[in-house]
């Protein structure tokens, strides 16, 4: 997980559900999904020993590649301010 450097991680739902979200609310803060996140080679560096490998981009490229980009996760914009805590409930307000 640390290779992807996520700001938010959710549990539950189906794999890649976030690809179908347009907006959601988290602790009263509205978020809008802007675009899929293209992953860079930093994800191939083991954060504990600085060793590089082909993974996870090699595997992701088998089913998450669009053009020359490998997509995983989403870029978001927040529409407000507030406090986000562990185990906060995400409510999807609009699906694609």
ZIQUI-V553974 format. One record per pair of residues at least 24 apart in sequence whose C-alpha atoms are under 10 Angstrom apart, sorted by the first residue. I is the first residue (numbers start at 1). J is the second residue. Records with the same first field share a line. If there is no record, write none. Layout:
BEGIN
I = J + J
END
This chain:
BEGIN
1 = 43
2 = 43 + 46 + 47 + 48
3 = 41 + 42 + 43 + 44 + 45 + 46 + 47 + 56
4 = 39 + 40 + 42 + 43 + 44 + 56 + 72 + 73
5 = 42 + 43
6 = 73 + 74
7 = 75 + 76
8 = 73 + 74 + 76 + 84 + 86
9 = 73 + 86 + 87
10 = 86 + 87 + 88 + 89 + 90
11 = 87 + 89 + 90
16 = 72 + 73 + 74
17 = 73 + 95
18 = 72 + 73 + 74 + 92 + 95 + 96
19 = 71 + 72 + 73 + 74 + 95 + 96
20 = 92 + 94 + 95 + 96
21 = 74 + 92 + 93 + 94 + 95 + 96
22 = 76 + 92 + 93 + 94 + 95 + 96
23 = 76 + 77 + 78 + 91 + 92 + 93 + 94 + 95 + 96
24 = 78 + 90 + 91 + 92 + 93 + 94 + 95
25 = 78 + 79 + 89 + 90 + 91 + 92 + 93 + 94
26 = 78 + 82 + 83 + 84 + 85 + 88 + 89 + 90 + 91 + 92
27 = 81 + 82 + 83 + 84 + 85 + 88 + 89 + 90 + 91
28 = 79 + 80 + 81 + 82 + 83 + 84 + 89 + 90 + 91
29 = 78 + 79 + 80 + 81 + 82 + 83 + 84 + 90
30 = 77 + 78 + 79 + 80 + 81 + 82 + 90 + 91 + 92 + 93
31 = 75 + 76 + 77 + 78 + 79 + 80 + 92 + 93
32 = 74 + 75 + 76 + 77 + 78 + 79 + 93 + 94
33 = 74 + 75 + 76 + 77 + 78 + 94
34 = 74 + 75 + 76 + 77
35 = 71 + 73 + 74 + 75 + 76 + 77
36 = 70 + 71 + 72 + 73 + 74 + 75 + 76
37 = 69 + 70 + 71 + 72 + 73 + 74 + 75 + 76
38 = 64 + 65 + 66 + 68 + 69 + 70 + 71 + 72 + 73 + 74 + 75
39 = 69 + 70 + 71 + 72 + 73
40 = 69 + 70 + 71
END
